[in-house]
Amino acid sequence: MHIRLLEVRLRLYRVANIKERRSVVEGLVARLRRQFNVSVAEIPSQERDLVILALVNVSSDGAYAEGMMEEIVEKLQGSREFYLEDHKLEVF
């Protein structure tokens, strides 16, 4: 069994209030869950424009899990809603 944990730090563009932030984050989490079938959790942050997400994938194929996480990072890098500030991939 291969477990991959991806932690991403995202800076949101043009977020004026918490309601807008929540809308962007909820939409992103739903898209990631639907498109990649990963578990996603938001890690609390004190900054309104900073979003920290933890994504987990469990697979019997390590190469597949690794490729999926790389694809997620590429997708996040191409967003117009936020900037991918940092990411970290851990293997268990």
PDB file of N, CA, C and O in Angstrom:
ATOM      1  N   MET A   1       0.843  -1.168   0.000  1.00  0.00           N
ATOM      2  CA  MET A   1       0.000   0.000   0.000  1.00  0.00           C
ATOM      3  C   MET A   1       0.896   1.241   0.000  1.00  0.00           C
ATOM      4  O   MET A   1       1.855   1.324   0.767  1.00  0.00           O
ATOM      5  N   HIS A   2       0.577   2.189  -0.856  1.00  0.00           N
ATOM      6  CA  HIS A   2       1.364   3.411  -1.014  1.00  0.00           C
ATOM      7  C   HIS A   2       0.501   4.613  -0.636  1.00  0.00           C
ATOM      8  O   HIS A   2      -0.599   4.789  -1.161  1.00  0.00           O
ATOM      9  N   ILE A   3       1.007   5.429   0.273  1.00  0.00           N
ATOM     10  CA  ILE A   3       0.278   6.603   0.741  1.00  0.00           C
ATOM     11  C   ILE A   3       1.082   7.845   0.376  1.00  0.00           C
ATOM     12  O   ILE A   3       2.284   7.922   0.631  1.00  0.00           O
ATOM     13  N   ARG A   4       0.404   8.805  -0.220  1.00  0.00           N
ATOM     14  CA  ARG A   4       1.026  10.079  -0.580  1.00  0.00           C
ATOM     15  C   ARG A   4       0.259  11.199   0.118  1.00  0.00           C
ATOM     16  O   ARG A   4      -0.969  11.253   0.061  1.00  0.00           O
ATOM     17  N   LEU A   5       0.995  12.089   0.775  1.00  0.00           N
ATOM     18  CA  LEU A   5       0.419  13.266   1.418  1.00  0.00           C
ATOM     19  C   LEU A   5       1.012  14.496   0.749  1.00  0.00           C
ATOM     20  O   LEU A   5       2.226  14.701   0.765  1.00  0.00           O
ATOM     21  N   LEU A   6       0.155  15.302   0.167  1.00  0.00           N
ATOM     22  CA  LEU A   6       0.576  16.527  -0.498  1.00  0.00           C
ATOM     23  C   LEU A   6       0.018  17.710   0.280  1.00  0.00           C
ATOM     24  O   LEU A   6      -1.195  17.832   0.454  1.00  0.00           O
ATOM     25  N   GLU A   7       0.907  18.580   0.747  1.00  0.00           N
ATOM     26  CA  GLU A   7       0.479  19.805   1.421  1.00  0.00           C
ATOM     27  C   GLU A   7       0.783  20.974   0.498  1.00  0.00           C
ATOM     28  O   GLU A   7       1.910  21.131   0.030  1.00  0.00           O
ATOM     29  N   VAL A   8      -0.234  21.793   0.237  1.00  0.00           N
ATOM     30  CA  VAL A   8      -0.067  22.938  -0.658  1.00  0.00           C
ATOM     31  C   VAL A   8      -0.435  24.231   0.062  1.00  0.00           C
ATOM     32  O   VAL A   8      -1.360  24.272   0.872  1.00  0.00           O
ATOM     33  N   ARG A   9       0.314  25.285  -0.256  1.00  0.00           N
ATOM     34  CA  ARG A   9       0.039  26.631   0.262  1.00  0.00           C
ATOM     35  C   ARG A   9      -0.351  27.495  -0.932  1.00  0.00           C
ATOM     36  O   ARG A   9       0.421  27.657  -1.877  1.00  0.00           O
ATOM     37  N   LEU A  10      -1.558  28.045  -0.875  1.00  0.00           N
ATOM     38  CA  LEU A  10      -2.098  28.829  -1.974  1.00  0.00           C
ATOM     39  C   LEU A  10      -2.378  30.257  -1.516  1.00  0.00           C
ATOM     40  O   LEU A  10      -2.927  30.469  -0.434  1.00  0.00           O
ATOM     41  N   ARG A  11      -2.002  31.235  -2.337  1.00  0.00           N
ATOM     42  CA  ARG A  11      -2.333  32.644  -2.087  1.00  0.00           C
ATOM     43  C   ARG A  11      -3.474  33.025  -3.014  1.00  0.00           C
ATOM     44  O   ARG A  11      -3.343  32.958  -4.236  1.00  0.00           O
ATOM     45  N   LEU A  12      -4.585  33.422  -2.429  1.00  0.00           N
ATOM     46  CA  LEU A  12      -5.756  33.783  -3.211  1.00  0.00           C
ATOM     47  C   LEU A  12      -5.611  35.192  -3.775  1.00  0.00           C
ATOM     48  O   LEU A  12      -5.106  36.095  -3.108  1.00  0.00           O
ATOM     49  N   TYR A  13      -6.063  35.361  -5.021  1.00  0.00           N
ATOM     50  CA  TYR A  13      -6.092  36.681  -5.655  1.00  0.00           C
ATOM     51  C   TYR A  13      -7.435  37.346  -5.372  1.00  0.00           C
ATOM     52  O   TYR A  13      -8.472  36.683  -5.386  1.00  0.00           O
ATOM     53  N   ARG A  14      -7.421  38.621  -5.122  1.00  0.00           N
ATOM     54  CA  ARG A  14      -8.634  39.448  -5.048  1.00  0.00           C
ATOM     55  C   ARG A  14      -9.727  38.868  -4.154  1.00  0.00           C
ATOM     56  O   ARG A  14     -10.874  38.745  -4.584  1.00  0.00           O
ATOM     57  N   VAL A  15      -9.393  38.519  -2.944  1.00  0.00           N
ATOM     58  CA  VAL A  15     -10.393  38.032  -1.996  1.00  0.00           C
ATOM     59  C   VAL A  15     -10.662  39.157  -1.000  1.00  0.00           C
ATOM     60  O   VAL A  15      -9.799  39.503  -0.193  1.00  0.00           O
ATOM     61  N   ALA A  16     -11.872  39.727  -1.065  1.00  0.00           N
ATOM     62  CA  ALA A  16     -12.199  40.893  -0.243  1.00  0.00           C
ATOM     63  C   ALA A  16     -12.732  40.519   1.136  1.00  0.00           C
ATOM     64  O   ALA A  16     -12.597  41.291   2.085  1.00  0.00           O
ATOM     65  N   ASN A  17     -13.337  39.338   1.248  1.00  0.00           N
ATOM     66  CA  ASN A  17     -13.913  38.964   2.536  1.00  0.00           C
ATOM     67  C   ASN A  17     -13.915  37.441   2.700  1.00  0.00           C
ATOM     68  O   ASN A  17     -13.538  36.695   1.796  1.00  0.00           O
ATOM     69  N   ILE A  18     -14.348  37.016   3.868  1.00  0.00           N
ATOM     70  CA  ILE A  18     -14.353  35.587   4.196  1.00  0.00           C
ATOM     71  C   ILE A  18     -15.323  34.810   3.306  1.00  0.00           C
ATOM     72  O   ILE A  18     -15.060  33.659   2.955  1.00  0.00           O
ATOM     73  N   LYS A  19     -16.438  35.433   2.943  1.00  0.00           N
ATOM     74  CA  LYS A  19     -17.427  34.764   2.094  1.00  0.00           C
ATOM     75  C   LYS A  19     -16.822  34.403   0.731  1.00  0.00           C
ATOM     76  O   LYS A  19     -17.030  33.297   0.232  1.00  0.00           O
ATOM     77  N   GLU A  20     -16.081  35.326   0.139  1.00  0.00           N
ATOM     78  CA  GLU A  20     -15.425  35.049  -1.145  1.00  0.00           C
ATOM     79  C   GLU A  20     -14.369  33.960  -0.988  1.00  0.00           C
ATOM     80  O   GLU A  20     -14.232  33.085  -1.842  1.00  0.00           O
ATOM     81  N   ARG A  21     -13.629  34.026   0.111  1.00  0.00           N
ATOM     82  CA  ARG A  21     -12.595  33.019   0.375  1.00  0.00           C
ATOM     83  C   ARG A  21     -13.224  31.632   0.465  1.00  0.00           C
ATOM     84  O   ARG A  21     -12.752  30.680  -0.156  1.00  0.00           O
ATOM     85  N   ARG A  22     -14.288  31.535   1.242  1.00  0.00           N
ATOM     86  CA  ARG A  22     -14.966  30.251   1.426  1.00  0.00           C
ATOM     87  C   ARG A  22     -15.477  29.700   0.100  1.00  0.00           C
ATOM     88  O   ARG A  22     -15.386  28.500  -0.156  1.00  0.00           O
ATOM     89  N   SER A  23     -16.011  30.575  -0.735  1.00  0.00           N
ATOM     90  CA  SER A  23     -16.522  30.155  -2.037  1.00  0.00           C
ATOM     91  C   SER A  23     -15.414  29.557  -2.907  1.00  0.00           C
ATOM     92  O   SER A  23     -15.602  28.511  -3.529  1.00  0.00           O
ATOM     93  N   VAL A  24     -14.267  30.221  -2.947  1.00  0.00           N
ATOM     94  CA  VAL A  24     -13.136  29.727  -3.746  1.00  0.00           C
ATOM     95  C   VAL A  24     -12.630  28.397  -3.196  1.00  0.00           C
ATOM     96  O   VAL A  24     -12.399  27.456  -3.956  1.00  0.00           O
ATOM     97  N   VAL A  25     -12.458  28.318  -1.878  1.00  0.00           N
ATOM     98  CA  VAL A  25     -11.901  27.110  -1.263  1.00  0.00           C
ATOM     99  C   VAL A  25     -12.851  25.926  -1.416  1.00  0.00           C
ATOM    100  O   VAL A  25     -12.418  24.829  -1.767  1.00  0.00           O
ATOM    101  N   GLU A  26     -14.139  26.135  -1.157  1.00  0.00           N
ATOM    102  CA  GLU A  26     -15.096  25.033  -1.283  1.00  0.00           C
ATOM    103  C   GLU A  26     -15.171  24.516  -2.715  1.00  0.00           C
ATOM    104  O   GLU A  26     -15.260  23.308  -2.934  1.00  0.00           O
ATOM    105  N   GLY A  27     -15.136  25.421  -3.689  1.00  0.00           N
ATOM    106  CA  GLY A  27     -15.148  25.002  -5.087  1.00  0.00           C
ATOM    107  C   GLY A  27     -13.911  24.208  -5.455  1.00  0.00           C
ATOM    108  O   GLY A  27     -13.999  23.195  -6.149  1.00  0.00           O
ATOM    109  N   LEU A  28     -12.757  24.668  -4.991  1.00  0.00           N
ATOM    110  CA  LEU A  28     -11.501  23.970  -5.273  1.00  0.00           C
ATOM    111  C   LEU A  28     -11.489  22.584  -4.645  1.00  0.00           C
ATOM    112  O   LEU A  28     -11.117  21.609  -5.298  1.00  0.00           O
ATOM    113  N   VAL A  29     -11.892  22.491  -3.389  1.00  0.00           N
ATOM    114  CA  VAL A  29     -11.908  21.197  -2.696  1.00  0.00           C
ATOM    115  C   VAL A  29     -12.838  20.222  -3.415  1.00  0.00           C
ATOM    116  O   VAL A  29     -12.484  19.059  -3.605  1.00  0.00           O
ATOM    117  N   ALA A  30     -14.011  20.680  -3.812  1.00  0.00           N
ATOM    118  CA  ALA A  30     -14.959  19.816  -4.522  1.00  0.00           C
ATOM    119  C   ALA A  30     -14.382  19.338  -5.855  1.00  0.00           C
ATOM    120  O   ALA A  30     -14.522  18.167  -6.206  1.00  0.00           O
ATOM    121  N   ARG A  31     -13.729  20.247  -6.602  1.00  0.00           N
ATOM    122  CA  ARG A  31     -13.135  19.855  -7.889  1.00  0.00           C
ATOM    123  C   ARG A  31     -12.024  18.831  -7.701  1.00  0.00           C
ATOM    124  O   ARG A  31     -11.947  17.860  -8.453  1.00  0.00           O
ATOM    125  N   LEU A  32     -11.158  19.035  -6.705  1.00  0.00           N
ATOM    126  CA  LEU A  32     -10.063  18.090  -6.465  1.00  0.00           C
ATOM    127  C   LEU A  32     -10.596  16.717  -6.079  1.00  0.00           C
ATOM    128  O   LEU A  32     -10.106  15.699  -6.569  1.00  0.00           O
ATOM    129  N   ARG A  33     -11.589  16.683  -5.210  1.00  0.00           N
ATOM    130  CA  ARG A  33     -12.174  15.399  -4.795  1.00  0.00           C
ATOM    131  C   ARG A  33     -12.811  14.676  -5.975  1.00  0.00           C
ATOM    132  O   ARG A  33     -12.653  13.466  -6.138  1.00  0.00           O
ATOM    133  N   ARG A  34     -13.529  15.434  -6.792  1.00  0.00           N
ATOM    134  CA  ARG A  34     -14.239  14.835  -7.925  1.00  0.00           C
ATOM    135  C   ARG A  34     -13.272  14.383  -9.024  1.00  0.00           C
ATOM    136  O   ARG A  34     -13.392  13.270  -9.536  1.00  0.00           O
ATOM    137  N   GLN A  35     -12.326  15.234  -9.381  1.00  0.00           N
ATOM    138  CA  GLN A  35     -11.448  14.941 -10.512  1.00  0.00           C
ATOM    139  C   GLN A  35     -10.366  13.918 -10.181  1.00  0.00           C
ATOM    140  O   GLN A  35     -10.015  13.098 -11.030  1.00  0.00           O
ATOM    141  N   PHE A  36      -9.829  13.956  -8.958  1.00  0.00           N
ATOM    142  CA  PHE A  36      -8.686  13.107  -8.629  1.00  0.00           C
ATOM    143  C   PHE A  36      -8.980  12.035  -7.585  1.00  0.00           C
ATOM    144  O   PHE A  36      -8.122  11.198  -7.306  1.00  0.00           O
ATOM    145  N   ASN A  37     -10.177  12.047  -7.005  1.00  0.00           N
ATOM    146  CA  ASN A  37     -10.557  11.060  -5.993  1.00  0.00           C
ATOM    147  C   ASN A  37      -9.531  11.010  -4.853  1.00  0.00           C
ATOM    148  O   ASN A  37      -9.029   9.942  -4.502  1.00  0.00           O
ATOM    149  N   VAL A  38      -9.233  12.177  -4.288  1.00  0.00           N
ATOM    150  CA  VAL A  38      -8.323  12.290  -3.152  1.00  0.00           C
ATOM    151  C   VAL A  38      -9.097  12.830  -1.955  1.00  0.00           C
ATOM    152  O   VAL A  38     -10.137  13.471  -2.109  1.00  0.00           O
ATOM    153  N   SER A  39      -8.579  12.563  -0.775  1.00  0.00           N
ATOM    154  CA  SER A  39      -9.129  13.174   0.434  1.00  0.00           C
ATOM    155  C   SER A  39      -8.471  14.536   0.594  1.00  0.00           C
ATOM    156  O   SER A  39      -7.261  14.677   0.420  1.00  0.00           O
ATOM    157  N   VAL A  40      -9.281  15.539   0.928  1.00  0.00           N
ATOM    158  CA  VAL A  40      -8.773  16.907   1.051  1.00  0.00           C
ATOM    159  C   VAL A  40      -9.249  17.500   2.367  1.00  0.00           C
ATOM    160  O   VAL A  40     -10.420  17.384   2.727  1.00  0.00           O
ATOM    161  N   ALA A  41      -8.325  18.138   3.084  1.00  0.00           N
ATOM    162  CA  ALA A  41      -8.666  18.840   4.320  1.00  0.00           C
ATOM    163  C   ALA A  41      -7.984  20.201   4.313  1.00  0.00           C
ATOM    164  O   ALA A  41      -6.846  20.340   3.866  1.00  0.00           O
ATOM    165  N   GLU A  42      -8.704  21.205   4.817  1.00  0.00           N
ATOM    166  CA  GLU A  42      -8.113  22.537   4.937  1.00  0.00           C
ATOM    167  C   GLU A  42      -7.460  22.665   6.303  1.00  0.00           C
ATOM    168  O   GLU A  42      -8.058  22.326   7.324  1.00  0.00           O
ATOM    169  N   ILE A  43      -6.237  23.155   6.312  1.00  0.00           N
ATOM    170  CA  ILE A  43      -5.509  23.408   7.552  1.00  0.00           C
ATOM    171  C   ILE A  43      -5.719  24.881   7.894  1.00  0.00           C
ATOM    172  O   ILE A  43      -5.462  25.743   7.054  1.00  0.00           O
ATOM    173  N   PRO A  44      -6.177  25.189   9.103  1.00  0.00           N
ATOM    174  CA  PRO A  44      -6.490  26.581   9.458  1.00  0.00           C
ATOM    175  C   PRO A  44      -5.298  27.528   9.295  1.00  0.00           C
ATOM    176  O   PRO A  44      -4.147  27.169   9.546  1.00  0.00           O
ATOM    177  N   SER A  45      -5.621  28.742   8.867  1.00  0.00           N
ATOM    178  CA  SER A  45      -4.620  29.795   8.690  1.00  0.00           C
ATOM    179  C   SER A  45      -5.205  31.108   9.198  1.00  0.00           C
ATOM    180  O   SER A  45      -6.406  31.344   9.060  1.00  0.00           O
ATOM    181  N   GLN A  46      -4.385  31.950   9.772  1.00  0.00           N
ATOM    182  CA  GLN A  46      -4.837  33.248  10.280  1.00  0.00           C
ATOM    183  C   GLN A  46      -4.919  34.304   9.178  1.00  0.00           C
ATOM    184  O   GLN A  46      -5.534  35.352   9.372  1.00  0.00           O
ATOM    185  N   GLU A  47      -4.314  34.040   8.040  1.00  0.00           N
ATOM    186  CA  GLU A  47      -4.309  35.007   6.943  1.00  0.00           C
ATOM    187  C   GLU A  47      -5.484  34.745   6.007  1.00  0.00           C
ATOM    188  O   GLU A  47      -5.727  33.608   5.602  1.00  0.00           O
ATOM    189  N   ARG A  48      -6.210  35.808   5.667  1.00  0.00           N
ATOM    190  CA  ARG A  48      -7.399  35.653   4.837  1.00  0.00           C
ATOM    191  C   ARG A  48      -7.073  35.164   3.431  1.00  0.00           C
ATOM    192  O   ARG A  48      -7.852  34.418   2.838  1.00  0.00           O
ATOM    193  N   ASP A  49      -5.927  35.578   2.893  1.00  0.00           N
ATOM    194  CA  ASP A  49      -5.610  35.204   1.514  1.00  0.00           C
ATOM    195  C   ASP A  49      -4.751  33.944   1.403  1.00  0.00           C
ATOM    196  O   ASP A  49      -4.360  33.567   0.299  1.00  0.00           O
ATOM    197  N   LEU A  50      -4.453  33.290   2.522  1.00  0.00           N
ATOM    198  CA  LEU A  50      -3.646  32.065   2.514  1.00  0.00           C
ATOM    199  C   LEU A  50      -4.531  30.851   2.770  1.00  0.00           C
ATOM    200  O   LEU A  50      -5.299  30.814   3.732  1.00  0.00           O
ATOM    201  N   VAL A  51      -4.408  29.857   1.890  1.00  0.00           N
ATOM    202  CA  VAL A  51      -5.130  28.595   2.051  1.00  0.00           C
ATOM    203  C   VAL A  51      -4.099  27.478   2.091  1.00  0.00           C
ATOM    204  O   VAL A  51      -3.240  27.381   1.214  1.00  0.00           O
ATOM    205  N   ILE A  52      -4.190  26.640   3.107  1.00  0.00           N
ATOM    206  CA  ILE A  52      -3.312  25.478   3.214  1.00  0.00           C
ATOM    207  C   ILE A  52      -4.195  24.240   3.135  1.00  0.00           C
ATOM    208  O   ILE A  52      -5.118  24.071   3.932  1.00  0.00           O
ATOM    209  N   LEU A  53      -3.906  23.383   2.171  1.00  0.00           N
ATOM    210  CA  LEU A  53      -4.675  22.157   1.985  1.00  0.00           C
ATOM    211  C   LEU A  53      -3.766  20.950   2.126  1.00  0.00           C
ATOM    212  O   LEU A  53      -2.605  20.973   1.716  1.00  0.00           O
ATOM    213  N   ALA A  54      -4.316  19.892   2.715  1.00  0.00           N
ATOM    214  CA  ALA A  54      -3.634  18.601   2.781  1.00  0.00           C
ATOM    215  C   ALA A  54      -4.437  17.633   1.925  1.00  0.00           C
ATOM    216  O   ALA A  54      -5.642  17.473   2.120  1.00  0.00           O
ATOM    217  N   LEU A  55      -3.762  16.985   0.974  1.00  0.00           N
ATOM    218  CA  LEU A  55      -4.404  16.023   0.084  1.00  0.00           C
ATOM    219  C   LEU A  55      -3.748  14.669   0.290  1.00  0.00           C
ATOM    220  O   LEU A  55      -2.523  14.569   0.347  1.00  0.00           O
ATOM    221  N   VAL A  56      -4.561  13.628   0.402  1.00  0.00           N
ATOM    222  CA  VAL A  56      -4.036  12.284   0.647  1.00  0.00           C
ATOM    223  C   VAL A  56      -4.588  11.325  -0.394  1.00  0.00           C
ATOM    224  O   VAL A  56      -5.768  11.358  -0.742  1.00  0.00           O
ATOM    225  N   ASN A  57      -3.691  10.463  -0.885  1.00  0.00           N
ATOM    226  CA  ASN A  57      -4.067   9.407  -1.818  1.00  0.00           C
ATOM    227  C   ASN A  57      -3.476   8.096  -1.327  1.00  0.00           C
ATOM    228  O   ASN A  57      -2.302   8.031  -0.962  1.00  0.00           O
ATOM    229  N   VAL A  58      -4.296   7.056  -1.320  1.00  0.00           N
ATOM    230  CA  VAL A  58      -3.842   5.711  -0.963  1.00  0.00           C
ATOM    231  C   VAL A  58      -4.042   4.838  -2.193  1.00  0.00           C
ATOM    232  O   VAL A  58      -5.135   4.791  -2.758  1.00  0.00           O
ATOM    233  N   SER A  59      -2.975   4.143  -2.609  1.00  0.00           N
ATOM    234  CA  SER A  59      -3.038   3.349  -3.829  1.00  0.00           C
ATOM    235  C   SER A  59      -2.175   2.101  -3.695  1.00  0.00           C
ATOM    236  O   SER A  59      -1.229   2.067  -2.909  1.00  0.00           O
ATOM    237  N   SER A  60      -2.507   1.100  -4.454  1.00  0.00           N
ATOM    238  CA  SER A  60      -1.672  -0.105  -4.493  1.00  0.00           C
ATOM    239  C   SER A  60      -0.496   0.076  -5.449  1.00  0.00           C
ATOM    240  O   SER A  60       0.443  -0.720  -5.438  1.00  0.00           O
ATOM    241  N   ASP A  61      -0.545   1.122  -6.273  1.00  0.00           N
ATOM    242  CA  ASP A  61       0.500   1.406  -7.257  1.00  0.00           C
ATOM    243  C   ASP A  61       1.182   2.732  -6.909  1.00  0.00           C
ATOM    244  O   ASP A  61       0.584   3.797  -7.065  1.00  0.00           O
ATOM    245  N   GLY A  62       2.411   2.670  -6.446  1.00  0.00           N
ATOM    246  CA  GLY A  62       3.141   3.864  -6.035  1.00  0.00           C
ATOM    247  C   GLY A  62       3.374   4.846  -7.160  1.00  0.00           C
ATOM    248  O   GLY A  62       3.280   6.056  -6.955  1.00  0.00           O
ATOM    249  N   ALA A  63       3.678   4.347  -8.346  1.00  0.00           N
ATOM    250  CA  ALA A  63       3.930   5.227  -9.491  1.00  0.00           C
ATOM    251  C   ALA A  63       2.661   5.989  -9.880  1.00  0.00           C
ATOM    252  O   ALA A  63       2.716   7.165 -10.239  1.00  0.00           O
ATOM    253  N   TYR A  64       1.533   5.308  -9.803  1.00  0.00           N
ATOM    254  CA  TYR A  64       0.259   5.955 -10.112  1.00  0.00           C
ATOM    255  C   TYR A  64      -0.032   7.072  -9.111  1.00  0.00           C
ATOM    256  O   TYR A  64      -0.428   8.172  -9.497  1.00  0.00           O
ATOM    257  N   ALA A  65       0.167   6.783  -7.829  1.00  0.00           N
ATOM    258  CA  ALA A  65      -0.084   7.777  -6.779  1.00  0.00           C
ATOM    259  C   ALA A  65       0.833   8.984  -6.947  1.00  0.00           C
ATOM    260  O   ALA A  65       0.398  10.127  -6.800  1.00  0.00           O
ATOM    261  N   GLU A  66       2.088   8.729  -7.253  1.00  0.00           N
ATOM    262  CA  GLU A  66       3.062   9.812  -7.459  1.00  0.00           C
ATOM    263  C   GLU A  66       2.660  10.675  -8.652  1.00  0.00           C
ATOM    264  O   GLU A  66       2.695  11.903  -8.576  1.00  0.00           O
ATOM    265  N   GLY A  67       2.281  10.032  -9.746  1.00  0.00           N
ATOM    266  CA  GLY A  67       1.864  10.755 -10.942  1.00  0.00           C
ATOM    267  C   GLY A  67       0.622  11.592 -10.708  1.00  0.00           C
ATOM    268  O   GLY A  67       0.510  12.704 -11.223  1.00  0.00           O
ATOM    269  N   MET A  68      -0.309  11.059  -9.935  1.00  0.00           N
ATOM    270  CA  MET A  68      -1.530  11.795  -9.638  1.00  0.00           C
ATOM    271  C   MET A  68      -1.218  13.069  -8.848  1.00  0.00           C
ATOM    272  O   MET A  68      -1.764  14.135  -9.136  1.00  0.00           O
ATOM    273  N   MET A  69      -0.349  12.952  -7.867  1.00  0.00           N
ATOM    274  CA  MET A  69       0.000  14.124  -7.062  1.00  0.00           C
ATOM    275  C   MET A  69       0.738  15.171  -7.903  1.00  0.00           C
ATOM    276  O   MET A  69       0.527  16.370  -7.723  1.00  0.00           O
ATOM    277  N   GLU A  70       1.597  14.725  -8.813  1.00  0.00           N
ATOM    278  CA  GLU A  70       2.282  15.661  -9.713  1.00  0.00           C
ATOM    279  C   GLU A  70       1.282  16.365 -10.630  1.00  0.00           C
ATOM    280  O   GLU A  70       1.425  17.554 -10.914  1.00  0.00           O
ATOM    281  N   GLU A  71       0.282  15.633 -11.085  1.00  0.00           N
ATOM    282  CA  GLU A  71      -0.754  16.219 -11.937  1.00  0.00           C
ATOM    283  C   GLU A  71      -1.567  17.265 -11.171  1.00  0.00           C
ATOM    284  O   GLU A  71      -1.942  18.296 -11.730  1.00  0.00           O
ATOM    285  N   ILE A  72      -1.836  16.999  -9.897  1.00  0.00           N
ATOM    286  CA  ILE A  72      -2.555  17.965  -9.067  1.00  0.00           C
ATOM    287  C   ILE A  72      -1.743  19.250  -8.933  1.00  0.00           C
ATOM    288  O   ILE A  72      -2.289  20.346  -9.056  1.00  0.00           O
ATOM    289  N   VAL A  73      -0.446  19.121  -8.682  1.00  0.00           N
ATOM    290  CA  VAL A  73       0.416  20.301  -8.552  1.00  0.00           C
ATOM    291  C   VAL A  73       0.402  21.105  -9.853  1.00  0.00           C
ATOM    292  O   VAL A  73       0.303  22.331  -9.815  1.00  0.00           O
ATOM    293  N   GLU A  74       0.498  20.439 -10.991  1.00  0.00           N
ATOM    294  CA  GLU A  74       0.468  21.129 -12.283  1.00  0.00           C
ATOM    295  C   GLU A  74      -0.850  21.863 -12.483  1.00  0.00           C
ATOM    296  O   GLU A  74      -0.869  22.993 -12.971  1.00  0.00           O
ATOM    297  N   LYS A  75      -1.946  21.223 -12.106  1.00  0.00           N
ATOM    298  CA  LYS A  75      -3.261  21.852 -12.245  1.00  0.00           C
ATOM    299  C   LYS A  75      -3.366  23.088 -11.352  1.00  0.00           C
ATOM    300  O   LYS A  75      -3.898  24.116 -11.769  1.00  0.00           O
ATOM    301  N   LEU A  76      -2.863  22.987 -10.137  1.00  0.00           N
ATOM    302  CA  LEU A  76      -2.922  24.123  -9.215  1.00  0.00           C
ATOM    303  C   LEU A  76      -2.053  25.282  -9.697  1.00  0.00           C
ATOM    304  O   LEU A  76      -2.394  26.445  -9.482  1.00  0.00           O
ATOM    305  N   GLN A  77      -0.934  24.971 -10.346  1.00  0.00           N
ATOM    306  CA  GLN A  77      -0.044  26.022 -10.849  1.00  0.00           C
ATOM    307  C   GLN A  77      -0.694  26.837 -11.961  1.00  0.00           C
ATOM    308  O   GLN A  77      -0.317  27.988 -12.182  1.00  0.00           O
ATOM    309  N   GLY A  78      -1.645  26.269 -12.649  1.00  0.00           N
ATOM    310  CA  GLY A  78      -2.278  26.956 -13.772  1.00  0.00           C
ATOM    311  C   GLY A  78      -3.539  27.724 -13.418  1.00  0.00           C
ATOM    312  O   GLY A  78      -4.250  28.167 -14.320  1.00  0.00           O
ATOM    313  N   SER A  79      -3.837  27.896 -12.149  1.00  0.00           N
ATOM    314  CA  SER A  79      -5.085  28.543 -11.744  1.00  0.00           C
ATOM    315  C   SER A  79      -5.016  30.061 -11.851  1.00  0.00           C
ATOM    316  O   SER A  79      -3.955  30.663 -11.689  1.00  0.00           O
ATOM    317  N   ARG A  80      -6.165  30.666 -12.125  1.00  0.00           N
ATOM    318  CA  ARG A  80      -6.283  32.125 -12.146  1.00  0.00           C
ATOM    319  C   ARG A  80      -6.822  32.658 -10.823  1.00  0.00           C
ATOM    320  O   ARG A  80      -6.807  33.867 -10.592  1.00  0.00           O
ATOM    321  N   GLU A  81      -7.297  31.768  -9.953  1.00  0.00           N
ATOM    322  CA  GLU A  81      -7.886  32.186  -8.676  1.00  0.00           C
ATOM    323  C   GLU A  81      -6.852  32.341  -7.562  1.00  0.00           C
ATOM    324  O   GLU A  81      -7.088  33.037  -6.574  1.00  0.00           O
ATOM    325  N   PHE A  82      -5.705  31.685  -7.735  1.00  0.00           N
ATOM    326  CA  PHE A  82      -4.697  31.700  -6.676  1.00  0.00           C
ATOM    327  C   PHE A  82      -3.323  31.405  -7.252  1.00  0.00           C
ATOM    328  O   PHE A  82      -3.180  30.989  -8.402  1.00  0.00           O
ATOM    329  N   TYR A  83      -2.314  31.634  -6.416  1.00  0.00           N
ATOM    330  CA  TYR A  83      -0.924  31.360  -6.751  1.00  0.00           C
ATOM    331  C   TYR A  83      -0.448  30.222  -5.861  1.00  0.00           C
ATOM    332  O   TYR A  83      -0.641  30.271  -4.646  1.00  0.00           O
ATOM    333  N   LEU A  84       0.167  29.202  -6.439  1.00  0.00           N
ATOM    334  CA  LEU A  84       0.731  28.091  -5.665  1.00  0.00           C
ATOM    335  C   LEU A  84       2.048  28.567  -5.068  1.00  0.00           C
ATOM    336  O   LEU A  84       3.069  28.637  -5.752  1.00  0.00           O
ATOM    337  N   GLU A  85       2.006  28.888  -3.794  1.00  0.00           N
ATOM    338  CA  GLU A  85       3.168  29.446  -3.104  1.00  0.00           C
ATOM    339  C   GLU A  85       4.205  28.377  -2.777  1.00  0.00           C
ATOM    340  O   GLU A  85       5.407  28.600  -2.922  1.00  0.00           O
ATOM    341  N   ASP A  86       3.731  27.216  -2.335  1.00  0.00           N
ATOM    342  CA  ASP A  86       4.646  26.145  -1.927  1.00  0.00           C
ATOM    343  C   ASP A  86       3.883  24.828  -1.898  1.00  0.00           C
ATOM    344  O   ASP A  86       2.662  24.805  -1.749  1.00  0.00           O
ATOM    345  N   HIS A  87       4.613  23.745  -2.040  1.00  0.00           N
ATOM    346  CA  HIS A  87       4.010  22.424  -1.878  1.00  0.00           C
ATOM    347  C   HIS A  87       5.063  21.453  -1.368  1.00  0.00           C
ATOM    348  O   HIS A  87       6.262  21.627  -1.587  1.00  0.00           O
ATOM    349  N   LYS A  88       4.577  20.424  -0.678  1.00  0.00           N
ATOM    350  CA  LYS A  88       5.468  19.419  -0.102  1.00  0.00           C
ATOM    351  C   LYS A  88       4.787  18.061  -0.242  1.00  0.00           C
ATOM    352  O   LYS A  88       3.626  17.899   0.134  1.00  0.00           O
ATOM    353  N   LEU A  89       5.509  17.097  -0.780  1.00  0.00           N
ATOM    354  CA  LEU A  89       4.987  15.749  -0.966  1.00  0.00           C
ATOM    355  C   LEU A  89       5.712  14.796  -0.028  1.00  0.00           C
ATOM    356  O   LEU A  89       6.941  14.738  -0.008  1.00  0.00           O
ATOM    357  N   GLU A  90       4.931  14.048   0.749  1.00  0.00           N
ATOM    358  CA  GLU A  90       5.496  13.052   1.655  1.00  0.00           C
ATOM    359  C   GLU A  90       5.020  11.671   1.237  1.00  0.00           C
ATOM    360  O   GLU A  90       3.886  11.497   0.791  1.00  0.00           O
ATOM    361  N   VAL A  91       5.904  10.694   1.388  1.00  0.00           N
ATOM    362  CA  VAL A  91       5.607   9.310   1.017  1.00  0.00           C
ATOM    363  C   VAL A  91       5.630   8.462   2.277  1.00  0.00           C
ATOM    364  O   VAL A  91       6.561   8.546   3.079  1.00  0.00           O
ATOM    365  N   PHE A  92       4.597   7.643   2.446  1.00  0.00           N
ATOM    366  CA  PHE A  92       4.518   6.735   3.601  1.00  0.00           C
ATOM    367  C   PHE A  92       4.406   5.301   3.136  1.00  0.00           C
ATOM    368  O   PHE A  92       4.329   4.389   3.960  1.00  0.00           O
TER     369      PHE A  92
END
